[in-house]
Protein backbone atom coordinates (compact mmCIF):
# COMPACT_ATOMS: atom_id res chain seq x y z
CA UNK A 1 0.00 0.00 0.00
CA UNK A 2 1.28 3.46 -0.94
CA UNK A 3 0.47 6.64 0.96
CA UNK A 4 -0.16 9.93 -0.79
CA UNK A 5 -1.27 13.34 0.46
CA UNK A 6 -4.16 15.22 -1.11
CA UNK A 7 -4.73 18.90 -0.39
CA UNK A 8 -7.84 19.66 1.66
CA UNK A 9 -8.27 23.01 -0.09
CA UNK A 10 -9.05 25.76 2.41
CA UNK A 11 -7.84 24.56 5.84
CA UNK A 12 -9.75 25.31 9.03
CA UNK A 13 -8.33 28.40 10.76
CA UNK A 14 -9.55 27.10 14.12
CA UNK A 15 -7.65 23.85 13.65
CA UNK A 16 -4.51 25.72 12.59
CA UNK A 17 -4.58 27.65 15.88
CA UNK A 18 -5.46 24.56 17.93
CA UNK A 19 -2.62 22.59 16.32
CA UNK A 20 0.07 23.89 18.76
CA UNK A 21 -2.12 22.88 21.73
CA UNK A 22 -2.59 19.41 20.26
CA UNK A 23 1.17 19.17 19.63
CA UNK A 24 1.85 20.15 23.25
CA UNK A 25 -0.60 17.52 24.51
CA UNK A 26 0.98 14.82 22.34
CA UNK A 27 4.43 15.89 23.58
CA UNK A 28 3.30 15.51 27.20
CA UNK A 29 1.81 12.10 26.46
CA UNK A 30 4.96 10.88 24.70
CA UNK A 31 7.11 12.30 27.49
CA UNK A 32 5.04 10.46 30.08
CA UNK A 33 5.55 7.18 28.23
CA UNK A 34 9.28 7.90 28.01
CA UNK A 35 9.53 8.61 31.75
CA UNK A 36 7.61 5.41 32.46
CA UNK A 37 10.07 3.44 30.32
CA UNK A 38 12.96 5.02 32.25
CA UNK A 39 11.47 3.91 35.55
CA UNK A 40 10.15 7.31 36.73
CA UNK A 41 6.59 8.07 37.77
CA UNK A 42 5.17 10.18 34.90
CA UNK A 43 3.07 12.56 37.02
CA UNK A 44 5.85 13.20 39.53
CA UNK A 45 8.37 13.76 36.73
CA UNK A 46 6.08 16.15 34.86
CA UNK A 47 5.52 18.03 38.11
CA UNK A 48 9.30 18.35 38.54
CA UNK A 49 9.67 19.38 34.92
CA UNK A 50 6.81 21.84 34.46
CA UNK A 51 5.35 22.99 37.80
CA UNK A 52 8.04 22.94 40.48
CA UNK A 53 10.36 25.41 38.65
CA UNK A 54 7.71 28.18 38.78
CA UNK A 55 6.24 27.49 42.21
CA UNK A 56 7.56 30.77 43.69
CA UNK A 57 8.42 34.30 42.57
CA UNK A 58 12.11 33.53 42.12
CA UNK A 59 11.20 30.69 39.76
CA UNK A 60 8.89 32.97 37.78
CA UNK A 61 11.64 35.59 37.47
CA UNK A 62 14.05 32.89 36.25
CA UNK A 63 11.41 31.83 33.72
CA UNK A 64 11.30 35.37 32.35
CA UNK A 65 15.11 35.57 32.25
CA UNK A 66 15.18 32.40 30.12
CA UNK A 67 12.29 33.56 27.93
CA UNK A 68 13.75 36.97 26.98
CA UNK A 69 16.48 35.83 24.52
CA UNK A 70 14.17 33.20 23.02
CA UNK A 71 11.42 35.79 22.53
CA UNK A 72 13.74 38.31 20.86
CA UNK A 73 15.22 35.74 18.48
CA UNK A 74 11.80 34.30 17.61
CA UNK A 75 10.32 37.75 16.89
CA UNK A 76 13.07 38.43 14.37
CA UNK A 77 12.66 35.00 12.80
CA UNK A 78 8.91 35.55 12.50
CA UNK A 79 9.46 38.61 10.31
CA UNK A 80 11.85 36.69 8.04
CA UNK A 81 9.62 33.61 7.88
CA UNK A 82 6.58 35.72 6.96
CA UNK A 83 8.52 36.57 3.78
CA UNK A 84 9.60 32.92 3.38
CA UNK A 85 13.21 33.84 4.08
CA UNK A 86 14.43 30.86 6.08
CA UNK A 87 16.96 32.34 8.46
CA UNK A 88 18.44 29.51 10.57
CA UNK A 89 21.24 31.71 11.87
CA UNK A 90 19.70 33.31 14.96
CA UNK A 91 22.10 31.36 17.18
CA UNK A 92 25.16 32.75 15.41
CA UNK A 93 23.72 36.26 15.35
CA UNK A 94 23.07 36.01 19.09
CA UNK A 95 26.66 34.90 19.75
CA UNK A 96 28.13 37.67 17.60
CA UNK A 97 25.94 40.21 19.39
CA UNK A 98 27.20 38.92 22.73
CA UNK A 99 30.82 39.03 21.51
CA UNK A 100 30.61 42.58 20.15
CA UNK A 101 28.74 43.86 23.21
CA UNK A 102 31.35 42.27 25.48
CA UNK A 103 34.22 43.81 23.55
CA UNK A 104 32.57 47.23 23.90
CA UNK A 105 31.86 46.71 27.62
CA UNK A 106 35.48 45.80 28.29
CA UNK A 107 36.65 48.94 26.49
CA UNK A 108 34.31 51.04 28.66
CA UNK A 109 34.90 49.14 31.90
CA UNK A 110 35.97 52.29 33.79
CA UNK A 111 33.06 54.42 32.64
CA UNK A 112 30.53 55.47 35.26
CA UNK A 113 28.04 57.03 32.87
CA UNK A 114 24.97 55.07 31.75
CA UNK A 115 25.99 55.92 28.18
CA UNK A 116 28.29 52.93 28.48
CA UNK A 117 25.25 50.63 28.53
CA UNK A 118 23.82 52.38 25.47
CA UNK A 119 27.03 51.80 23.51
CA UNK A 120 27.20 48.17 24.63
CA UNK A 121 23.62 47.48 23.54
CA UNK A 122 24.07 49.28 20.23
CA UNK A 123 27.26 47.30 19.54
CA UNK A 124 25.41 44.03 20.08
CA UNK A 125 22.49 45.06 17.87
CA UNK A 126 24.76 46.29 15.08
CA UNK A 127 26.92 43.15 15.17
CA UNK A 128 23.91 40.83 15.00
CA UNK A 129 22.49 42.79 12.06
CA UNK A 130 25.85 42.79 10.28
CA UNK A 131 26.20 39.03 10.73
CA UNK A 132 22.74 38.52 9.21
CA UNK A 133 23.75 40.96 6.49
CA UNK A 134 26.29 38.43 5.23
CA UNK A 135 23.44 36.00 4.58
CA UNK A 136 21.39 38.77 2.92
CA UNK A 137 24.32 39.73 0.65
CA UNK A 138 24.96 36.13 -0.38
CA UNK A 139 21.23 35.65 -1.07
CA UNK A 140 20.70 38.82 -3.11
CA UNK A 141 24.09 38.88 -4.87
CA UNK A 142 24.68 35.20 -5.63
CA UNK A 143 21.23 33.68 -4.98
CA UNK A 144 22.83 31.48 -2.31
CA UNK A 145 20.41 29.44 -0.21
CA UNK A 146 19.95 31.30 3.08
CA UNK A 147 19.33 28.07 5.00
CA UNK A 148 22.81 26.77 4.20
CA UNK A 149 24.68 30.06 4.57
CA UNK A 150 23.02 31.10 7.83
CA UNK A 151 23.52 27.73 9.53
CA UNK A 152 27.19 27.62 8.49
CA UNK A 153 27.67 31.12 9.87
CA UNK A 154 26.45 29.79 13.24
CA UNK A 155 29.56 27.63 13.54
CA UNK A 156 31.84 30.45 12.42
CA UNK A 157 30.30 32.71 15.08
CA UNK A 158 30.75 30.06 17.77
CA UNK A 159 34.42 29.58 16.89
CA UNK A 160 35.00 33.34 16.82
CA UNK A 161 33.53 33.62 20.30
CA UNK A 162 35.69 30.74 21.55
CA UNK A 163 38.80 32.31 20.01
CA UNK A 164 38.24 35.68 21.68
CA UNK A 165 37.19 34.31 25.06
CA UNK A 166 40.29 32.08 25.13
CA UNK A 167 42.52 34.81 23.73
CA UNK A 168 42.22 38.59 23.36
CA UNK A 169 39.23 39.03 25.70
CA UNK A 170 40.28 36.55 28.41
CA UNK A 171 40.63 38.04 31.87
CA UNK A 172 44.37 38.11 32.71
CA UNK A 173 43.45 37.89 36.39
CA UNK A 174 40.98 35.06 35.86
CA UNK A 175 43.25 32.13 36.83
CA UNK A 176 43.34 31.00 33.17
CA UNK A 177 39.59 30.33 33.03
CA UNK A 178 38.07 31.04 29.58
CA UNK A 179 36.08 34.11 30.57
CA UNK A 180 36.38 37.86 30.31
CA UNK A 181 36.63 40.30 33.18
CA UNK A 182 33.36 41.28 34.83
CA UNK A 183 31.73 44.27 33.16
CA UNK A 184 31.58 47.62 34.90
CA UNK A 185 28.34 48.49 36.68
CA UNK A 186 27.56 51.17 34.10
CA UNK A 187 27.63 48.54 31.34
CA UNK A 188 25.22 46.17 33.09
CA UNK A 189 21.46 46.06 32.61
CA UNK A 190 19.86 47.14 35.90
CA UNK A 191 17.76 44.62 37.80
CA UNK A 192 13.99 44.89 37.81
CA UNK A 193 13.75 43.20 41.21
CA UNK A 194 16.57 42.83 43.70
CA UNK A 195 15.29 39.39 44.76
CA UNK A 196 16.01 37.76 41.40
CA UNK A 197 18.02 38.09 38.19
CA UNK A 198 15.27 39.66 36.06
CA UNK A 199 16.78 42.71 34.36
CA UNK A 200 15.78 45.70 32.26
CA UNK A 201 16.07 43.63 29.11
CA UNK A 202 12.43 42.81 29.88
CA UNK A 203 11.43 46.32 28.78
CA UNK A 204 13.47 46.04 25.57
CA UNK A 205 11.83 42.71 24.77
CA UNK A 206 8.33 44.09 25.35
CA UNK A 207 9.18 47.09 23.16
CA UNK A 208 10.38 44.73 20.42
CA UNK A 209 7.18 42.67 20.79
CA UNK A 210 4.97 45.73 20.25
CA UNK A 211 7.14 47.00 17.37
CA UNK A 212 7.04 43.69 15.51
CA UNK A 213 3.27 43.41 16.04
CA UNK A 214 2.74 46.89 14.60
CA UNK A 215 5.11 46.12 11.73
CA UNK A 216 3.34 42.90 10.72
CA UNK A 217 -0.25 43.88 11.47
CA UNK A 218 -0.51 47.63 10.90
CA UNK A 219 2.19 48.76 8.47
CA UNK A 220 2.49 48.78 4.68
CA UNK A 221 6.01 47.36 4.97
CA UNK A 222 4.60 44.39 6.88
CA UNK A 223 2.00 43.95 4.14
CA UNK A 224 4.80 43.85 1.55
CA UNK A 225 6.62 41.20 3.59
CA UNK A 226 3.50 39.02 3.74
CA UNK A 227 2.83 39.40 0.00
CA UNK A 228 6.44 38.44 -0.73
CA UNK A 229 5.95 35.30 1.34
CA UNK A 230 2.69 34.38 -0.38
CA UNK A 231 3.73 34.97 -4.01
CA UNK A 232 7.08 36.40 -5.08
CA UNK A 233 5.97 36.91 -8.68
CA UNK A 234 2.88 38.83 -7.60
CA UNK A 235 5.03 40.97 -5.30
CA UNK A 236 7.28 41.79 -8.26
CA UNK A 237 4.34 42.63 -10.52
CA UNK A 238 2.99 45.24 -8.09
CA UNK A 239 6.40 46.84 -7.65
CA UNK A 240 7.55 45.43 -4.31
CA UNK A 241 11.35 45.21 -4.32
CA UNK A 242 12.30 41.70 -3.28
CA UNK A 243 15.97 42.37 -2.59
CA UNK A 244 15.20 45.33 -0.36
CA UNK A 245 12.64 43.29 1.61
CA UNK A 246 15.12 40.42 1.97
CA UNK A 247 17.71 42.81 3.36
CA UNK A 248 15.22 44.40 5.74
CA UNK A 249 13.88 41.09 7.07
CA UNK A 250 17.32 39.59 7.65
CA UNK A 251 18.82 42.74 9.17
CA UNK A 252 15.89 43.08 11.57
CA UNK A 253 16.11 39.40 12.46
CA UNK A 254 19.84 39.68 13.11
CA UNK A 255 19.46 42.89 15.11
CA UNK A 256 16.94 41.31 17.49
CA UNK A 257 19.12 38.22 17.89
CA UNK A 258 22.11 40.46 18.58
CA UNK A 259 20.04 42.29 21.21
CA UNK A 260 19.26 38.91 22.78
CA UNK A 261 22.97 38.09 22.94
CA UNK A 262 24.10 41.36 24.43
CA UNK A 263 21.21 41.16 26.88
CA UNK A 264 22.60 37.88 28.19
CA UNK A 265 26.16 39.09 28.76
CA UNK A 266 25.13 42.53 30.06
CA UNK A 267 22.32 41.05 32.13
CA UNK A 268 22.40 37.79 34.13
CA UNK A 269 25.94 36.69 33.14
CA UNK A 270 27.82 39.98 33.48
CA UNK A 271 30.81 38.82 31.43
CA UNK A 272 31.67 36.90 28.27
CA UNK A 273 31.82 33.13 28.73
CA UNK A 274 31.80 30.26 26.20
CA UNK A 275 28.34 29.12 27.35
CA UNK A 276 26.47 32.31 26.46
CA UNK A 277 23.62 30.36 24.92
CA UNK A 278 22.43 26.79 25.50
CA UNK A 279 20.78 26.91 22.07
CA UNK A 280 18.35 29.82 22.36
CA UNK A 281 18.66 30.64 18.65
CA UNK A 282 17.73 27.11 17.61
CA UNK A 283 14.89 26.93 20.15
CA UNK A 284 13.54 30.19 18.70
CA UNK A 285 12.87 28.42 15.38
CA UNK A 286 10.48 26.03 17.12
CA UNK A 287 8.97 28.92 19.08
CA UNK A 288 8.33 30.98 15.93
CA UNK A 289 6.35 28.16 14.33
CA UNK A 290 4.67 27.16 17.57
CA UNK A 291 3.45 30.76 17.91
CA UNK A 292 2.19 30.76 14.31
CA UNK A 293 4.55 33.65 13.44
CA UNK A 294 2.26 35.89 15.49
CA UNK A 295 3.98 38.06 18.14
CA UNK A 296 1.42 37.24 20.83
CA UNK A 297 1.57 33.52 20.05
CA UNK A 298 5.37 33.73 20.11
CA UNK A 299 5.23 35.31 23.58
CA UNK A 300 3.26 32.33 24.93
CA UNK A 301 5.49 29.83 23.11
CA UNK A 302 8.63 31.53 24.48
CA UNK A 303 7.39 31.11 28.03
CA UNK A 304 6.68 27.44 27.36
CA UNK A 305 10.14 26.89 25.88
CA UNK A 306 11.78 28.71 28.79
CA UNK A 307 9.83 26.46 31.15
CA UNK A 308 11.31 23.42 29.38
CA UNK A 309 14.82 24.80 29.94
CA UNK A 310 14.13 25.44 33.63
CA UNK A 311 12.39 22.11 34.06
CA UNK A 312 15.20 20.24 32.34
CA UNK A 313 17.73 21.72 34.76
CA UNK A 314 15.45 20.92 37.70
CA UNK A 315 14.91 17.32 36.54
CA UNK A 316 18.64 16.87 36.05
CA UNK A 317 19.43 18.01 39.60
CA UNK A 318 16.56 16.30 41.43
CA UNK A 319 15.90 13.15 39.40
CA UNK A 320 19.24 12.49 37.67
CA UNK A 321 17.63 12.75 34.25
CA UNK A 322 20.01 13.58 31.36
CA UNK A 323 20.49 17.19 30.34
CA UNK A 324 19.34 16.31 26.83
CA UNK A 325 15.76 15.97 28.10
CA UNK A 326 15.17 19.62 27.15
CA UNK A 327 16.31 19.11 23.56
CA UNK A 328 14.24 15.91 23.41
CA UNK A 329 11.07 17.76 24.40
CA UNK A 330 11.85 20.54 21.91
CA UNK A 331 12.30 18.00 19.14
CA UNK A 332 9.10 16.13 19.99
CA UNK A 333 7.11 19.36 20.10
CA UNK A 334 8.36 20.45 16.67
CA UNK A 335 7.74 16.97 15.24
CA UNK A 336 4.17 16.81 16.50
CA UNK A 337 3.48 20.38 15.38
CA UNK A 338 4.63 19.61 11.84
CA UNK A 339 2.70 16.33 11.85
CA UNK A 340 -0.49 18.08 12.96
CA UNK A 341 -0.04 20.78 10.33
CA UNK A 342 0.42 18.20 7.58
CA UNK A 343 -2.79 16.40 8.56
CA UNK A 344 -4.68 19.71 8.76
CA UNK A 345 -3.52 20.81 5.31
CA UNK A 346 -3.57 17.41 3.57
CA UNK A 347 -5.77 14.33 3.54
CA UNK A 348 -3.85 11.00 3.54
CA UNK A 349 -4.87 8.62 0.77
CA UNK A 350 -3.85 5.01 0.21
CA UNK A 351 -3.43 3.35 -3.21
CA UNK A 352 -2.45 -0.16 -4.18
CA UNK A 353 0.13 0.85 -6.71
CA UNK A 354 1.38 3.75 -8.74
CA UNK A 355 0.13 1.98 -11.86
CA UNK A 356 -3.38 1.84 -10.41
CA UNK A 357 -3.21 5.55 -9.63
CA UNK A 358 -2.13 6.36 -13.17
CA UNK A 359 -4.92 4.20 -14.63
CA UNK A 360 -7.47 5.94 -12.41
CA UNK A 361 -6.26 9.38 -13.56
CA UNK A 362 -6.54 8.34 -17.22
CA UNK A 363 -10.10 7.12 -16.68
CA UNK A 364 -11.03 10.38 -14.97
CA UNK A 365 -9.51 12.37 -17.86
CA UNK A 366 -11.36 10.29 -20.45
CA UNK A 367 -14.63 10.79 -18.62
N, C-alpha and C positions, 0 to 999 in steps of 0.2 A: 504494500500500500504506500502511495506517495502523498505527501502533504503539500498543499499549496495554499496561498493566502489570497483572498479576494477582498477588494476594498468594500467597505460598508457604505461608501458615499459620504454623506454628512454625518460625522460622529456626534454623539451626545455630549454637549458642553458640561452637563452635570457629571457624567461619568469621567470626563477628562479631569475635573477638579477633585472627584472622589478617588481617582486612581492613586495619588500619593498616600491617602489614608489606608487604602487597601494594601498597598505595598508595605506600609509600616506594620500593619497587622500581620501580614504574611512573614515579615522579617522577625517579628516577636515570636510567632509560632515556630518558625524554623530554628530560631535561637533557643527556644525552650527545649525542642527535641535534641539539639546539640548539647545543651547543658545536661540533659538527662543521660545522654550517651557517655558523657564525661564523668558521670557519677555525682552530679550536683543537683540539688532540688531546684527545679525550674523557677518556682515562685520566689524562693529566697534569693536566688541568683539575680533574677530580674529586679528584685527590690534593691539589691546591692548595686546593680548596674544603673538603674534609672530613677530611683526614688531617694535612696540614702544620700547621694551627693548633694541634693538640693533641699535637705531637711532643715536647714537653718539659713540665716542671712549671709553668713560667710560663704556657704555653698552656692547661694544664688549669685553673690558677687563674683565668685570664681567662674560660674557659668557664663556671666556676661563678659568676663575677661577673655574666655575662650571663644565666645561667639563673635567678638568684634572683628578680628582679622578674617574670619570665615565670611562674615557678612560683607565686608568691604570688597574682598576678592570676588564674591558671588555677584554683587551688584555690577561690577565692571564686566564680568563674563556675561551677564544677562543682556547688557547693551550689545556686546559683540554677537552673541548668539541670536538676538532678534534679527540681525542682518545676515545670519547664516555665515558668520566669520568665526571659525572654530578655533578660538584661542585656547590652547592647552598649557600656556606658559605662565599662568598666574603664580605658580610656585617660584619660578625663577625671577619674575618681576618683584615678588615680595622679598626675596633674598637680596636682590640688588638694591632695593629701596632701603633695607636694613643696613646693608654695607655702606651705602653712600651717606645715610643719616648718621651712622656711627663715625665715619671719617670726619664729617662736619662737627659732630659733638666733641670729638677728641681735639679738634683744632680750636674749639671755643670753650675748652674745659675750665678756663679761668674767668670766663665772663660771668657777671652777676646780673646782667640785664636779661629780661624775658625775651628779648629779640634773639637770643641764642636758640631758644626753642623754635621760633619761627623759621630761622635758617635751617635748622635740623630737619624740620618737617618738610620744608620746601625742597631740600636736597633729596629726601627720600621719594617725594612725589615725582620730581623731575627725573630721577634715575629710573624709577619704575616705568615712566612713560617712554623714556629713551630706549629702554630695553625692549619694550613692546614695539617701538618704532623700527627696530631692526626687522622684526617680522613683517610689519606693514610695508617697509621698503622692498623686501624680498618678494612679497606678494604682488605689489603694484608694478615693480620694475621688471621682475623675471617670471611672474606668475607662479612663484614657488608655493607649494602647498603649506598653508599656515599651520596645519596640525603637526607636520614633521618639523618645520623650522622652530616653532615655539617650544615643542617638547625637547628638542635638542639643546635649545638655549637654556632650559632648566638646568641641565647638567653642567653647562659652562658656568652659569651663575653660581651653582653650588661649589664648584672647584675654585672660582674666584674668591668666594667668601672664605673657603678653607685656607687658601693661600695667604690672604691678608690677615686672618685671625691667627695663623701660625707664624706670620712674618712681620710685615711692616706695622700692623696695628696691635701686635701682642704687647701686653703690659710688661715692661721690663722688670717691674717689681712684683710680678704675679707668680713667682716660684715655678716658672716654665709651664704653667697651665695655658692651654690655647684659649685665651680670652683677652679682651681689651681692658684698659683701665675703666673704672666706674665713671660714668658721665657726671659732669657738674650738675648741681641742683637746678641751675637755670636752664639746662638742656633736657630736663626730665618733665614728662607730663604730670601735672599735679593730680593728687588723689581726689576722687569724689567723696570717699568716706575713709576716715582714718582706720576703721576696723577691718578693712580688706585691701585688696590690690586693685580695685576698680578705679580707673583713671579717666582723665578728661578726654581720652580718645573716644569715649562714649558719645560725647557731643558731636565730634567730627563724624562718627559713623551715622548718627541720626541725621545730621545735615546732608551727608551723602545719600542716605535713603530718600529723603524728601526731594533732593535735586534729581536723582535718577527717576523717581516717580513722575515728577513734572516733565522731565525730558521725554519719557516714553509715552506718557498719557496726555500731555497738554501742549506739546510743542510741535512745530512743523518739522524740525530736524528729526524728532523721534518718529514722526509719520514717514519721513523719507527712509529712515533706517528699517522700519517695518516693511515698507514696500520693496526695498532692496532684498529683504529676506524672503518675501513671498514670490517675487518674479523679477529677476535681474534685467531681463529684456524690457519688461514694462517700465521699470525704473529708468532705463536708458531712453526709452521713447519719450517720456514726459520731461526729460532734461535733468534728472537727478544724476549727479556726478559720482559714479561708483568709487573711483579711487579716493576722492575726498572723504566719502563716508567710511571707507575702509580705514583710512588714516585716523579719522576721528574716533571710530569705535575702538580701535586697538590702543590708541594713545590714552583714551579715557580709562579703558580697562587696565592698562599698565599703571596709570597714575593712581588708581584706587588700590591696586595691589601693592604699589610702592608705599602708599600711606599706611596700609596694613603692616608692612614690614617695619617701617620706622616707628609705628606705634608700639610694636612689640619691644624693640630695643630701648626706646625712650620711655616706655611705660613700665610693665611688670619686671622686665629683665634688668634694665639699667646699664647694660654694657653689651658689647658684641661677643657672642659665643657661637660655636658651630651649630648648636641645636636651637637655632632661632625658631624654626618651624618644624612641627612633627608631621607636616603634610597638609597644612591649611589650604594651600593653593589647589591641591588635588581634591581635597574634600569639597572645596567650593564648586567644583564642576557638578558633583552630585547634588549639592544644595541648590544650584541654579535651576537644574531640571526638576528637582523635587518641589521647588517653589513656583514652577510653571513660568519662569522668567518674569515673574511679577514681583516688584519690590516688597510688597507686604507678605506674599507667600515665601519669599526668600528670607525675610526676617524670622518667620516661624520655623523654617527649615534650618536656619543657622543655629537657633536655640536647641533644636533637636540634635544636630550634629555635635554641638558643643557638649551636650549632655552625654553623648556617646563617648567623647574624649574623657570627660570627668569620670563617667561610670567605668570605663576601661581601666583607668588608673586605680579606682577604688576596688574593683574586682581583682586586680593584680595584687594589691597590697593585702586585702582581707581574705581572698579565697584562692590565692596562688594560681589564678588563671593567667594564660600567656598575654603578653602585651598586644599581640596581634589581634586580640578579640575586637578591638575598635575597628581595625581595617576590615575584619571579617564582616562585621555588621554593616559597615559602609558599602562593601561590595554586594552583600545580599540585598540591601535596600535599593541600590541602583539596578540590580538584576531584576528584582520584582517590579520595579517601576517601569522599566523598559518592557518587560513581559506583559504587564497590564496595558500599557499603551498600545502594544502590537495587537492585542486581542480587542481593544476598543476600536482601533482604526481598521482592522482587517478581520475577515471571517475565515476560519480554517476550513479547508475543503480537502477531502480525501478522494483519490482516483486510483484505479487499479494499475494503470500504466500510462506512460506518456503517449503511447500509440493510441490508446483509447481516448485520451483527451483530444488529440489531434483529429481523430475521426469524428468526435462529437462536435468540434468546432466546424469541420467541413459540412456536417449535416445541418448545423444551425445557419451557416452561410448560404447553403443551397435553398433552405426553406425561406 
